[in-house]
Amino acid sequence: MKNKYTKDIILLFGIIVVSAFLARYFAKGETLAEYEQKKEKEESTFMNTTINNIANDALEDSVSISFSSSDSISDSPTGGVAVTSSAESDRSAKDIADYDNSSSSQNEGNPVESEKESSLRVKYADDFYFEPLPVHIISRITNVSYTPNENIGLEDLSYCSLLYNDFNGETQSGEMICNTSIAMDVMEIFYELYTSGYQIESIRLVDDFNGDDTASMLANNTSCFNYRVVEGSKRLSNHAYGLAIDLNPLYNPYITYNKDGSTNISPEGSEVYADRTISFPYKIDENDLAYKLFKEHGFKWGGDWNSVKDYQHFEKPN
């Protein structure tokens, strides 16, 4: 009886050994643990390949759309290459300006656009910086305050963002375009005016007044660049070079003298402020902080001129 069971046990053991050998053979010498590791690796590779294929397909679809025959390629303002769709290419400068105006109306009191910060931006202090003219500003001023010419190029100008105290003593955001050569002067002067509590009614681009200098003055708007001639002449104003700033012009008028002894006072409504012997708010004279700061930075004041008096006007020699 014992012999019978012994033989059965030996036979069963032999079958197990042979089965294990055959299994290992057909598994190419892999153990069960090695097989599991291999399986996990294959599954991971499969998933990565699938994800990459999906991403590549999406990229190819995007490129094929961007580079369709109706699209155009233009230089990016940041120095790269921008792909522009035909719809964007066909959009007129007026449409861009309308878009900018609608955007600024939704963010009233903060004219600084929320576009990506320029790598060439120079920050002087919080909310005080200047940079090359952004694309949306170029669109906004072209054929308004700026017309293509041989005297001053867009690359010679800078866009300035700053703060000021309005006539209610409240902080407002202002914007100005000036010649790059005086951009740092603008930062330093208007920062000092702001921190000292000096009041300015408005600092906006003349483009908000359709490039009309008279309309800007009537609104008592402080501004700089405007490609225009000197009033009553054919000579380019220093404003055309972005080298002159008019400050609180309604209270500091521009006065010319006629041969008959009469005067012309601009803007209309500022006649009462032509008499500089009387005292009134926002008057610029030798005791005024703005006068002192501009003079310290090498600017000339129109109030010192003899043939005309331009009490609002500060300019820096080219």
Disulfide bonds with the S-S distance in Angstrom:
none
